[in-house]
Amino acid sequence: MSGRTDDLADAFGEHTDADLAQTAAENVAAFAEAYDEDLTAEAVLGRFEDAPYADFRKAFNWLVGDLAADNEDCTDSREFRIQGFGDHAADPTITG
């Protein structure tokens, strides 16, 4: 686990339970690995503080969407959200 992931898990843990905080931190790490290797914990936490929601899940999902919006290569941020693609989403493994 990276220092970024540990730092984010600790910071997110102030807003939610430890398991959810760890999942959120790992999702940010996966986003960073796929789209923005230079993404820092400080940058993530700064954006998280700007989230327009008090509920951790909603705030985190907003954060992921905000990170994706700034990255032209990321056209679908759902895999990095707390609930992933969700029950009603198309299966991302099926291709035409």
Residue pairs with C-beta under 8 A, 6 or more apart in sequence:
2 29
3 41
4 25
4 28
4 29
4 32
4 39
4 40
4 41
4 44
5 25
5 26
5 28
5 29
6 25
7 41
8 21
8 24
8 25
8 28
8 29
8 41
8 44
8 45
9 18
9 21
9 22
9 24
9 25
10 21
11 21
11 41
11 45
11 48
12 20
12 21
12 24
12 25
12 48
12 56
12 60
13 21
15 21
15 56
15 59
16 24
16 56
16 57
20 56
20 57
20 82
23 82
24 56
24 60
24 82
27 60
27 64
27 80
27 81
27 82
28 39
28 44
28 64
28 67
28 80
30 79
30 80
31 39
31 64
31 67
31 68
31 74
31 77
31 80
32 39
34 74
35 67
35 68
35 71
35 73
35 74
36 67
36 71
39 67
44 63
44 67
47 63
47 66
47 67
48 59
48 60
48 63
50 66
51 58
51 59
51 60
51 62
51 63
52 59
52 62
53 59
53 62
57 82
57 83
60 81
60 82
61 81
61 82
64 77
64 80
64 81
65 77
65 81
67 74
67 77
67 80
68 74
68 75
68 76
68 77
68 80
76 92
78 84
78 85
78 86
78 89
79 85
79 92
85 91
85 92
